Amino acid sequence: MRRKIVAGNWKMNGSTGLVEHLVGYVRSEVSCLDNGVEAVIIPPALYVRDVKSLAGDELSVGVQNVACWESGAYTGEVSAAMAKDCGCRYALVGHSERRQLFGETDAAVADKVAQLMSQGLNAIVCVGETLAEREAGQAEETVSAQVRKALAGVSGAEWQYVVVAYEPVWAIGTGKTATAGDAQAMHQAIRQVLKDLGAPADTMSLLYGGSVKADNAAALFAEPDIDGGLIGGASLVAQDFMSICQAMPAGTGR
């Protein structure tokens, strides 16, 4: 059975006040859900310990990025081992903002995945096409290549720690969202790529991200290959984030 995951990526937002308000609220509300969703809070690294201290057993915690290296003279970087030491279960890698703003390559993403696998941490591997690539009919080709390159070194039991998040670049923070049908088609294609890589694709969780909100989450989560969401702006509002968690259908049909 695939995990149902709703992960909130705070990006470079947050404060101690937000941590205290949002985490406490979400923790209490998630404990009342009966749909089996795993809620994950992914704050800036400075707030990871604060979030973890309030999360209890009801919430999982992640970091927004990890280094390509195990340790060493890499000022400003956070290693996978450090993330694990602070109680994180998840880490984002390959987010489009890291690729576009910081020059992160597919090879770097693969190195980061390897670091996470070495620590037994869950990697949420982000993939997605630009608007130009979609309009040129290259969306599936682009995303499939990103998946193959990022996960080329994963094998065996490591697959249980891999989650793929499809985030069309043109939908991140723009208010635009892929239709449920378009998102499903890409998730189905991603699952096929995973099968081609020898992964247990039918048991792996695939998330959709890109302007997911309370009013569109239910339609997205109803699709057979969409197992949850990677949430940006809406994850900063406690009630909105919880509404998205509540939109996950109950049942074990996947």
C-alpha positions in Angstrom: 0.0 0.0 0.0 1.3 3.4 -0.9 1.8 6.1 1.7 -0.5 9.1 1.5 1.7 12.2 2.1 0.9 15.9 2.4 4.2 17.8 2.8 4.4 21.5 3.5 7.4 23.3 2.0 7.8 26.6 3.8 10.6 27.8 1.5 12.3 30.9 2.9 9.4 31.8 5.2 8.7 31.3 8.8 9.3 32.6 12.4 9.2 31.1 15.9 5.7 32.5 16.1 4.6 30.6 13.0 6.2 27.4 14.3 4.3 27.7 17.6 1.0 28.5 16.1 1.0 26.2 13.0 2.7 23.1 14.3 0.6 22.9 17.4 -2.6 23.4 15.5 -1.8 20.9 12.7 -0.6 18.3 15.2 -3.9 18.4 17.1 -6.0 18.3 14.0 -4.0 15.6 12.2 -4.4 13.3 15.2 -8.2 13.3 14.5 -8.0 12.3 10.8 -9.0 8.9 9.7 -7.7 9.0 6.1 -4.2 7.7 6.9 -2.4 10.8 5.6 1.1 11.5 6.8 1.6 15.2 7.3 5.2 16.5 6.9 6.4 19.9 7.8 9.5 21.1 5.9 10.7 24.5 7.4 13.9 26.4 6.8 16.8 24.6 8.5 17.0 27.1 11.4 13.5 26.1 12.6 13.8 22.3 12.2 14.6 21.7 15.9 11.7 24.0 17.0 9.3 22.2 14.7 10.6 18.8 15.8 10.1 19.7 19.4 6.4 20.4 18.8 5.7 17.7 16.2 5.3 14.7 18.5 4.5 11.4 16.8 1.7 12.9 14.8 3.9 14.9 12.3 7.0 14.2 10.3 9.7 16.8 9.8 12.0 17.4 6.8 14.7 19.7 5.5 14.5 21.7 2.2 17.9 20.6 0.9 21.0 18.6 1.7 24.5 18.7 0.6 26.1 16.5 -2.0 28.8 15.6 0.5 29.0 13.7 3.7 30.9 16.3 5.6 33.8 18.8 5.3 34.7 22.4 4.4 31.4 23.4 2.8 30.3 26.5 4.6 26.6 27.0 4.7 25.7 23.4 3.8 23.6 20.9 5.7 24.5 17.2 5.5 22.0 14.3 5.4 23.6 13.0 8.6 22.9 16.3 10.3 19.3 16.2 9.1 18.9 12.7 10.5 20.6 13.7 13.8 18.0 16.5 14.3 15.2 14.1 13.9 14.2 14.6 10.2 12.6 11.8 8.2 12.4 13.6 4.9 14.4 15.9 2.7 13.6 17.7 -0.5 16.1 17.5 -3.4 15.9 18.8 -6.9 13.3 21.5 -6.3 12.9 23.7 -9.4 14.0 26.8 -7.4 17.2 25.0 -6.5 17.7 24.1 -10.2 16.9 27.5 -11.6 18.3 29.9 -9.0 21.3 27.9 -7.7 22.3 25.9 -10.8 21.6 22.5 -9.3 22.1 19.8 -12.0 20.6 16.4 -12.4 24.0 15.0 -11.4 23.9 17.0 -8.1 20.4 15.8 -7.4 21.6 12.2 -7.8 24.5 12.8 -5.4 22.1 14.2 -2.9 19.8 11.2 -3.3 22.8 9.0 -2.6 23.5 10.9 0.6 20.0 10.5 1.8 19.9 6.8 1.0 23.1 6.3 3.0 21.3 7.7 6.0 18.0 5.9 5.5 16.2 9.2 5.0 13.2 9.7 2.7 14.1 11.7 -0.4 11.3 13.7 -1.9 12.8 14.1 -5.4 11.3 17.0 -7.3 10.9 17.0 -11.1 9.0 19.1 -13.5 9.0 20.9 -16.9 8.9 24.6 -17.8 6.1 26.2 -19.7 8.3 26.3 -22.8 9.0 22.6 -22.6 5.3 21.8 -22.2 4.3 24.0 -25.1 7.0 22.3 -27.2 5.5 18.9 -26.4 8.6 18.0 -24.4 7.0 17.7 -20.9 7.0 13.9 -20.5 10.5 13.6 -22.1 11.9 16.3 -19.7 10.4 14.8 -16.6 11.3 11.3 -17.5 14.9 12.2 -18.0 15.0 14.0 -14.6 13.6 10.9 -12.9 16.1 8.6 -14.6 19.1 10.7 -13.8 18.2 11.5 -10.2 17.4 7.8 -9.3 20.0 6.0 -11.5 22.0 5.0 -8.4 19.1 3.7 -6.3 18.6 0.0 -5.9 17.2 -2.7 -3.7 15.8 -1.7 -0.4 16.7 1.9 -1.0 13.5 2.4 -3.1 11.4 2.4 0.0 13.0 5.8 0.9 12.1 7.4 -2.5 9.1 9.7 -3.1 8.8 11.6 -6.4 7.1 15.0 -6.5 5.9 16.2 -9.9 5.9 20.0 -9.9 5.4 21.7 -13.2 7.6 24.8 -13.0 4.9 26.9 -14.6 2.5 26.1 -11.8 4.8 26.8 -8.8 3.6 30.0 -7.0 1.8 31.2 -10.0 -1.7 30.3 -9.1 -1.9 28.1 -12.1 -2.5 24.4 -11.6 -2.3 21.5 -14.0 -5.7 19.9 -14.5 -6.3 16.7 -12.5 -6.2 14.8 -15.8 -2.9 16.3 -16.9 -1.3 15.7 -13.5 -2.5 12.1 -13.5 -1.1 11.5 -17.0 2.4 12.7 -15.9 2.2 10.7 -12.7 1.3 7.6 -14.7 4.3 8.3 -16.9 6.6 8.7 -13.9 5.4 5.4 -12.5 6.3 3.7 -15.8 9.8 5.2 -15.7 10.2 3.9 -12.1 9.2 0.4 -13.3 11.8 0.7 -16.1 14.4 1.4 -13.5 13.5 -1.7 -11.6 11.8 0.1 -8.8 8.7 -1.3 -7.0 6.7 1.5 -8.7 3.2 0.3 -7.7 4.1 0.7 -4.0 5.9 4.1 -4.3 4.3 7.4 -3.4 4.0 10.1 -6.1 3.1 13.7 -5.1 1.8 16.6 -7.0 2.9 20.2 -6.3 2.2 23.5 -7.9 -0.4 25.9 -6.4 -2.3 23.1 -4.6 -5.0 24.6 -2.5 -8.0 23.5 -0.5 -10.3 24.0 -3.4 -8.4 21.8 -5.9 -6.8 19.2 -3.6 -9.7 16.8 -3.6 -9.8 16.5 -7.4 -6.0 16.0 -7.6 -5.9 13.4 -4.8 -8.8 11.4 -6.4 -6.6 10.5 -9.3 -5.3 6.9 -9.1 -1.5 7.7 -9.4 -1.5 10.9 -7.2 -0.7 9.9 -3.6 -0.5 13.3 -2.0 0.9 16.8 -2.4 3.9 19.0 -2.0 2.4 22.2 -0.7 4.0 25.7 -0.9 2.1 28.9 0.1 -0.9 27.1 1.5 1.3 25.3 4.0 2.0 28.6 5.8 -1.7 28.9 6.8 -2.6 26.3 9.3 -6.3 26.0 8.4 -5.5 25.8 4.6 -2.9 23.1 5.2 -5.3 21.1 7.3 -8.0 21.4 4.6 -5.6 19.9 2.1 -4.8 17.0 4.5 -8.5 16.4 5.0 -9.0 16.3 1.2 -7.0 13.0 1.0 -9.5 10.2 0.4 -9.8 7.4 3.0 -9.5 3.8 2.0 -6.7 1.5 0.9 -7.4 0.9 -2.7 -3.9 1.8 -4.0 
